[in-house]
Amino acid sequence: MRNHAVPAALIALLVILHAQLWFGRGSVPNVAKLQDQLATKKQSNQQATIFNERLAAEINDLQEGLEMVEERARAELGMVKANEIYVQVAR
């Protein structure tokens, strides 16, 4: 009887360890799901970083002065035509 107790206990421990590996916290499927979530978060963070950099560059442009704002407004509204010379008269 004693000869069978040690292998049975070892087999039981092995079964418990395998159950934890496949079904418990930190299991293979759980880790794969978390890695997918991490990749998704990294991609959204990268897109947010690009958006933030664009906003920071635009803010810096706007803080440089009103000349830049006026020039940009004219260009975006189509008020500057090809071969046109823009002259500003200060009063």
Sequence and secondary structure as in RCSB ss.txt:
>XXXX:A:sequence
MRNHAVPAALIALLVILHAQLWFGRGSVPNVAKLQDQLATKKQSNQQATIFNERLAAEINDLQEGLEMVEERARA
ELGMVKANEIYVQVAR
>XXXX:A:secstr
 HHHHHHHHHHHHHHHHHHHHHHSTT HHHHHHHHHHHHHHHHHHHHHHHHHHHHHHHHHHHHH HHHHHHHHHH
HTT S TT        
